[in-house]
Amino acid sequence: MSKKPTVQPALHKVIMVGSGGVGKSALTLQFMYDEFVEDYEPTKADSYRKKILLDGEEVQIDILDTAGQEDYAAIRDNYFRSGEGFLCIFSITEDESFQATQEFREQILRVKNDDNIPFLLVGNKCDLEEKRKVTFQEAQDRANKWGVPYVETSAKTREHVDKVFFDLMREIRARKKDENKTNNGRGKDKNKKKKLKCTIL
Amino acid sequence: MDGPKEPTFPLLSSPDFVPEKYVRDISQNYVGGLELQLLKKKIQTLSDETNNNLKRNVYQNYVQFIEAAKEISHLEGEMYQLSHLLSEQRSLLTSLMNSSILEDQTHIKVHKHEKMDEQDVEEENKLKLATILEKVEGCKDIVEVEGRTFIHEGDLLEIDATENMALKFVHVYLFSDSLMITNRNSNPRSLTRFTYESIYELSSLAVVNVRDMGNIKHAFKLLIFPDTRVFQCSSNASKKEWLDKIDQAKKSKLASEQPKRESLLVEKTSPARMTFIESSHEEEPVIKIIINHPEWFLDIPDELDVCIAQRQFEEAVNYLNKAQMYINKTTDHQQIDMALTEIREKVEQKRNSLIEMLMKELEVNPEKSLQGGLRATRTAVRLLNQLGRSTQACDLFLKLCSNILKLQCKRVKREGSTTIYVRHLSSVVFTNMCSMSDEFLRAFPDSTDCASAYVVWASGELSLFTTHFAKQVFMPQTSLSTITECVELVRIQCEKLYSYGIDFRYQLDGTLRASLNKALSDAKDKLIDSIKLRVSEDKWIPINLKTKSALARCLQEYAQMGLKLDIYVTGDVWLQLTPSNLAFTKAFLILLEDCLKLKTTELLYTIDDTLCKVFEAQIRCYEHALRNESQHEQRQFIVKNIEFLLMVLYEFAQKKYRENSGYECEQLNKTATEFLGLLKGRGTKTKYSSEFL
């Protein structure tokens, strides 16, 4: 699959997952429009697109802000399938939301069928230190177990908001480059051993 | 004063005021024009005043009227809104009721009057569906699904998800459980306005609101793996309506499914209760049986959909088998209920679509690359076998094989000599056939039907190949040696198939026989012509090879063919044979070699005939020469050459023939014996001549 960097900047598809009310939309809106929305209204599913500079290269980010509450598993799977990288968000003030990340992680791995999918564990609302229920170490341990980075953010103070999106996009970009390389490698192999054709279904 | 009163408002407006009497009074009391004029003035001002008053009154009324009108229109708007809200509420309620009633008839008790209402709604829905049926081409199967009610429709603009370009206008229908996309009918003469494109189940359709960005406004997205489709609405309100309605439909669908799931939970947690339910049914056979199927079974149609869409065919087959087993088991116990029948139908449907998909996988398609070769078909073939469609799979598989073979053959370029081409081509054909046999045996290991189909196919392919081969090889300018070489190559390649139990030698030889016969007789004619020519040019003197090395080379050449000519050497550079004889010997030996290589029982007659005729032609020419030759020395020399032919060459040829086939060529023997008389003559003549010498 050849990209056309000259025609359209590369498009990285990011998906926000996490329980309801942990601040997925708040993070997204902060990143997109530099604004913090105080009042809470459950999201159904919103998608955003924006052109940004990632290490000097112009890219497009497509953010899918999913509904924390979705009743149909098949629909949830369809969300996850469309993503190239995931921000798995919980609120450090709510242990339940942290426990839920385990399930989200499992669902994503099952749907994407890929253990190395770009993925960040994000603990939001870190400005509310006094109400903290999930310790940094606890979250860090889980992230280590999964082999993913853990970042704490605050949609309110904008702390680390850009960092999580940019880190994830870098991972996605690296991942795509890798894939291209292995694809090319396979292509060479194909020429060498004509009889041993690989099947790409 | 009792005279007439001053004209005032109360006076003039009093009920018993009579203008004639008043005027009469005035004319009696007032004398002189001046007084009258004053009075007139007074009345005039009075009239003006009244006029003004009237005007003011009218204006005031008018303002009031306008206010009232405004109020009324406002009220009307509110009433309209109210009625709209009410009707919306009503449709929501009925859709809720409809879906729940049709899907879980046993769970909700329906009152009579509600039933009436429901009937009305159903009637309405039917009408609406009928109009959709009229408008949209090819949606018959979709609209006529039980329990599907119409909710919303509208025109949307589809947009390319990545490029943000407008793609096409679509007309979208929202049903209680699905979303149907239709295209504008491109055929202007068609009766229908739209053509059916696709339908998505709401229970697996991810709907995403797209935030306005750049020129994309009022859009929403559908995520249906692996597609992402973006639709643009005409306004934000319209988008909101779509999103809300879809959401509502989803919620009511979920609500109708909830009881089902709850009952499942019950089943899981308390088996005792389930037995209770069942036993109660036995007591009341009028009520339909409810069996609580395990959740995985109810989910199977959806799972199948997902698997098929994701091309996880293997998993899909697993699900199918699982479902089938479950259905069989339950049917054995005579427990058939609505849900089971429904799911059985759905599963059957999915099975068919899966088979269709798999067949499509195997179908030969000019756009599809054959890059994967036959290995790529393994999964599909195996799964089709599992689904009991071996015959079709076999058919498609063989078609694919034919196609691959054709393609591979096309790649072999006709360059260089015929032999190289044939070597390359036959190798490609037979190697491929071998690997196809391998694949075939692997794919259809135990099916005799398929095996015979394969043999028929292989035979067909071979005929194709031989036809092509004949066209390339059997041309007038091709020498017999080349033909022989090519035929031999193909025969060797053909033997490769032996290990698969397929022997096509007979068929190959059979199809080539006619051409070979002709080639042999052509070669014979050509040789006889050249014999005549050479003999006529012969001067009947020994060959002078000029140098020793040339002689040695000549001798070695023949020695390589197995013939020792050393005894015919005289002096350093002389060979006691005629040039025509030497040339003939070489040509004859090559012919013999070719013939022996080509030999099959069927060709035996032609081969013997060819050999003998050629041999005979040479001797006859010599006999003729002998008869015509008057010079003694030349005669002797000719006889010596005939002797060489009849003794040395003949023996050598017979030896070769025997080595090849185990017996001597009788016909050749006959021919040679016929001419032995010449040598007897020679014997006497030798004596005679030696006496002479």
Interface residues (C-beta under 8 A of the other chain):
Chain A: Q8 L11 M32 K44 A45 D46 S47 Y48 R49 K50 L64 D71 Y72 A74 I75 R76 D77 N78 Y79 R81 S82 K197 C198 T199 I200 L201
Chain B: T162 E163 E201 S203 S204 L205 A206 V207 V208 N209 V210 R211 M213 K221 L223 I224 F225 P226 T228 L243 D247 K250 L254 D302 V306 R311 Q371 G372 G373 R375 A376 T379
